[in-house]
Amino acid sequence: MEVVIVPDAAAGGELIAEAMAALLRRKPDALLGVATGSTPVPIYDALAAKVRSGAVDASRARVCQLDEYVGLPGGHPESYRSVVLRQVVEPLGLSTESFMGPDGTAEDLLGACAAYDRALAAAGGVDIQLLGIGTDGHIGFNEPCSSLASRTRIKTLTEQTRVDNARFFDGDIDQVPHHVITQGIGTILEARHLVLLATGEGKAEAVAQTVEGPVAAVVPASALQLHPHATVVVDEAAASKLKLAPYFRATYAAKPSWQGL
């Protein structure tokens, strides 16, 4: 696992956006796995700016969701389909045909979960998967004690996660759904490159446990230690509890520029 400490969220967004742009230059039809929430917004803003400037052509890119609320119609402004369309697909100038996600309104939710795993495999697999991290160490909506071999499935959100997400629902926790469809940890680990961005002091403990703690289901993000190409990008605040921060700074400073993330 590579840990990169950046000055702030904007710097992290630019660094990851450039890695995504480099991928698209090598593989124009790459499948980009995207996350939602406020943390990855600087990535999407920076990548869209590169597209507008002509620094990268994203016209053939494909996008896939990490998760989706159960029961919210696709047109609901806070469904993750709507969020991804608004923050990623439209700014990059992509068509809705380039975008796939799990169906949180399906009558057969278990079937929808299995179908999404099959669709990702049929698409050739995810080339780069963006991840955020919860204050409890969750990735996607794989809450603590999720199986490290789990596949796309239905999960019940913890009270803390619903509290954290109430800000997207006018601060009203009663509007936050209780269930989601999420890629499982096993599904996530099949992506070719995992990139986790964490910002803010509130994520510092989760980051430290993910990077320097044992691999344990109680900290789902620690499963990134098992991946051959996982990158954790953190701002100074989120890095504040890393005991090995000086080592991470030194190794990144010595890294050849051609190597990228």
C-alpha positions in Angstrom: 0.0 0.0 0.0 1.3 3.4 -1.0 0.5 6.4 1.3 0.7 9.9 -0.1 0.4 12.9 2.2 -0.7 16.1 0.4 -1.2 19.6 1.8 -5.0 19.7 1.3 -8.1 18.3 -0.4 -7.5 20.3 -3.6 -4.0 18.9 -4.0 -5.3 15.4 -3.4 -8.0 15.9 -6.0 -5.5 17.1 -8.6 -3.1 14.2 -7.9 -5.8 11.6 -8.3 -7.4 13.3 -11.3 -4.0 13.3 -13.1 -3.7 9.5 -12.4 -7.1 9.0 -13.9 -6.2 11.2 -16.9 -3.0 9.2 -17.4 -5.1 6.0 -17.3 -7.5 7.4 -20.0 -4.5 8.3 -22.2 -3.3 4.7 -22.0 -6.8 3.2 -22.2 -9.4 5.6 -23.5 -12.3 3.2 -22.7 -11.2 2.6 -19.1 -13.9 1.7 -16.6 -13.8 4.3 -13.8 -15.3 3.2 -10.4 -16.6 6.3 -8.7 -17.5 7.1 -5.1 -20.0 9.6 -3.8 -20.0 12.0 -0.8 -18.2 15.3 -0.4 -14.6 13.9 -0.3 -14.2 12.9 -4.0 -15.6 16.2 -5.4 -12.2 17.8 -5.8 -11.2 14.8 -7.9 -14.1 15.2 -10.3 -13.7 19.0 -10.5 -10.0 18.6 -11.4 -10.7 15.8 -14.0 -13.5 17.8 -15.6 -11.1 20.8 -15.9 -8.6 18.6 -17.7 -11.3 17.5 -20.1 -12.4 21.1 -20.8 -8.8 22.2 -21.4 -8.2 19.4 -23.8 -5.5 17.8 -21.6 -7.4 14.5 -21.8 -10.1 13.0 -23.9 -12.7 11.2 -21.7 -15.3 10.7 -24.5 -14.8 6.9 -24.5 -14.6 6.5 -20.7 -17.1 4.3 -18.8 -18.3 4.9 -15.2 -19.6 2.6 -12.6 -21.1 3.2 -9.2 -19.8 1.8 -5.9 -23.2 1.7 -4.2 -26.8 2.8 -4.2 -29.5 3.5 -1.7 -32.4 1.0 -1.6 -35.8 2.5 -2.3 -34.8 5.9 -3.6 -36.1 6.3 -7.2 -33.3 6.9 -9.7 -34.5 10.5 -10.2 -34.3 11.4 -6.5 -31.6 14.2 -6.2 -29.8 12.2 -3.5 -29.9 8.8 -5.2 -26.3 7.9 -6.0 -27.2 7.6 -9.7 -28.3 11.2 -9.7 -25.2 12.3 -7.8 -22.9 10.5 -10.2 -24.7 11.9 -13.2 -24.4 15.4 -11.8 -20.8 15.2 -10.5 -19.1 12.9 -13.0 -21.0 11.9 -16.1 -22.3 15.3 -17.2 -19.1 17.3 -16.4 -17.0 14.8 -18.4 -19.4 15.0 -21.3 -20.3 11.4 -21.2 -23.6 9.7 -22.2 -25.8 7.9 -19.8 -25.1 4.7 -21.8 -21.5 4.9 -20.5 -22.7 4.6 -16.9 -23.7 1.5 -14.9 -24.9 1.0 -11.4 -26.9 -1.3 -9.2 -30.7 -1.0 -9.2 -31.8 0.0 -5.7 -35.5 -0.1 -6.8 -35.5 -3.6 -8.2 -38.3 -5.9 -7.1 -35.7 -8.7 -6.8 -32.9 -6.9 -4.9 -30.8 -10.0 -4.4 -31.0 -10.7 -8.2 -30.0 -7.0 -8.8 -26.9 -7.5 -6.7 -25.7 -10.6 -8.5 -26.5 -8.9 -11.9 -24.3 -6.0 -11.0 -21.3 -8.2 -10.2 -21.9 -10.0 -13.5 -22.1 -6.7 -15.4 -18.8 -5.5 -13.9 -17.1 -8.7 -15.0 -18.6 -8.5 -18.4 -17.3 -5.0 -18.8 -13.8 -6.2 -18.3 -13.5 -5.2 -14.7 -12.9 -1.9 -13.0 -9.6 -0.2 -14.0 -9.5 2.3 -11.1 -11.8 2.4 -8.1 -12.1 5.5 -6.1 -12.9 5.1 -2.4 -13.7 7.3 0.6 -13.6 6.1 4.1 -16.1 6.4 6.9 -15.2 7.5 10.4 -15.7 3.9 11.4 -13.4 2.6 8.7 -16.1 1.5 6.2 -15.5 1.6 2.5 -18.4 1.6 0.1 -21.1 0.7 2.6 -19.2 -2.3 4.0 -19.8 -1.5 7.6 -17.5 -2.9 10.4 -17.4 -6.7 10.5 -18.3 -7.0 6.9 -16.8 -10.1 5.3 -13.5 -9.4 3.5 -14.7 -11.8 0.8 -18.1 -10.2 0.4 -19.8 -9.6 -3.0 -22.2 -6.9 -4.1 -25.1 -7.2 -1.6 -27.7 -5.4 0.5 -26.4 -3.8 3.7 -28.1 -2.1 6.7 -26.6 1.2 7.5 -25.3 1.9 11.0 -26.8 4.8 12.9 -23.5 6.7 12.7 -23.5 6.4 8.9 -27.0 7.6 8.7 -26.1 10.5 11.0 -23.1 11.3 8.8 -25.3 11.2 5.6 -28.1 13.3 7.0 -26.3 16.4 5.8 -27.4 15.4 2.2 -31.0 15.2 3.3 -31.5 18.6 4.8 -30.1 17.4 8.1 -33.1 15.0 8.6 -31.9 11.5 9.5 -35.5 10.2 9.0 -35.1 10.8 5.3 -31.9 8.7 5.1 -32.7 5.2 3.9 -31.8 2.3 6.2 -30.5 0.0 3.4 -28.1 0.2 0.4 -26.7 -2.0 -2.3 -23.0 -1.9 -2.1 -20.1 -3.6 -3.9 -18.7 -6.0 -1.4 -15.1 -5.9 -0.2 -14.3 -8.9 -2.4 -15.8 -7.1 -5.4 -13.9 -3.9 -4.6 -10.6 -5.8 -4.4 -11.0 -7.1 -8.0 -10.4 -3.6 -9.4 -7.0 -3.1 -10.9 -6.1 0.0 -8.9 -7.7 1.2 -5.7 -7.4 4.8 -4.7 -8.7 6.0 -1.3 -8.9 9.7 -0.6 -9.4 10.9 3.0 -9.4 14.5 4.3 -10.0 16.1 7.6 -9.1 15.3 11.2 -12.3 13.3 11.6 -10.8 10.6 9.4 -7.4 10.4 11.0 -8.1 7.5 13.3 -9.8 5.4 10.6 -6.8 6.1 8.3 -4.3 5.1 10.9 -6.1 1.8 11.6 -6.5 1.2 7.8 -2.8 1.7 7.0 -0.9 0.7 10.1 -3.3 -1.6 12.0 -4.0 -5.3 11.3 -6.2 -6.5 8.5 -9.5 -6.9 10.3 -13.2 -7.0 9.4 -13.8 -4.5 12.1 -11.9 -1.9 9.9 -13.2 -2.8 6.4 -10.8 -0.4 4.7 -7.8 -2.4 6.1 -8.6 -4.9 3.3 -6.7 -2.5 1.0 -3.5 -4.0 2.6 -4.3 -7.2 0.6 -4.4 -5.4 -2.8 -1.4 -5.4 -5.1 -2.0 -1.8 -6.2 -3.7 0.3 -3.5 -3.0 4.0 -3.0 -4.1 6.0 0.1 -4.0 9.8 -0.4 -4.5 11.9 2.7 -4.3 15.5 3.6 -2.3 16.7 6.6 -5.2 16.5 9.0 -6.2 13.0 8.0 -2.5 11.9 8.3 -2.2 13.3 11.8 -2.3 9.9 13.6 0.0 8.0 11.2 3.1 6.9 13.2 5.0 6.2 9.9 4.2 9.6 8.3 7.9 10.6 8.0 8.6 7.3 6.1 5.6 7.8 3.8 6.8 11.4 3.0 10.3 10.2 2.3 9.3 7.3 0.0 6.9 9.4 -2.0 9.5 12.2 -2.3 12.0 9.7 -3.7 9.5 8.1 -6.2 10.4 8.6 -9.9 7.9 11.0 -11.5 7.3 8.6 -14.4 5.9 6.0 -12.1 2.7 7.9 -11.2 0.4 6.7 -8.6 
